[in-house]
Each structure stands twice: as structure tokens, then as C-alpha cells.
Amino acid sequence: MVHDGGPRVGRAARCARRFPDAHVVVFGHSHIPVNEPGVPGQLLFNPGSPTQRRSQPVRTFGRLLLESGEIRRREIVPLG
């Protein structure tokens, strides 16, 4: 988990370099929800914000279900 995933352009490669052994990189700062694959075998996940939507249409939070070391479910949940 890291506060800032940096600019969208180049994020997947940057996260792979910074966290080469991570299967999931959870990041924030921008309040922009992200739920997408990075480099093969890595998930990039930003839950957004349940309190400050900033430029987003709705507030959000993220939910990850992990079971036996595997991601079983991943979702961005809109509020309101």
C-alpha cells in the first residue's frame, strides 16, 4: 500500500519496478478510483474516497476479497 501511485501514464511499469513482488498495489492520493491490471500478475487498485469525491461523479470505496492467497473479488463501490 502506497499513498501516491503517480500519474496515470506509466503507472503500471512504475508500480512493477517499485513493488516487483506485489500481486496487488493499493494506492490513493488522487481520489480517482482504479481497478485494473498492471503488469501481468499485478493488480492496481485505488478505492477512491468515501468522503471527498473531488472531480469524480460520486464518492466511492473499494472492496477486495482475498481467500487462500488469491483475489476472489475486487470492486469499486459507489456511494449515493
C-alpha positions, 0 to 999 in steps of 0.5 A: 500500500502506497499513498501516491501511485503517480500519474496515470501514464506509466503507472503500471511499469512504475508500480512493477519496478517499485513493488516487483513482488506485489500481486496487488498495489493499493494506492490513493492520493488522487481520489480517482478510483482504479481497478485494473491490471498492471503488469501481468500478475499485478493488480492496481487498485485505488478505492477512491474516497468515501468522503471527498469525491473531488472531480469524480461523479460520486464518492466511492470505496473499494472492496477486495476479497482475498481467500487462500492467497488469491483475489476472489473479488475486487470492486469499486463501490459507489456511494449515493 
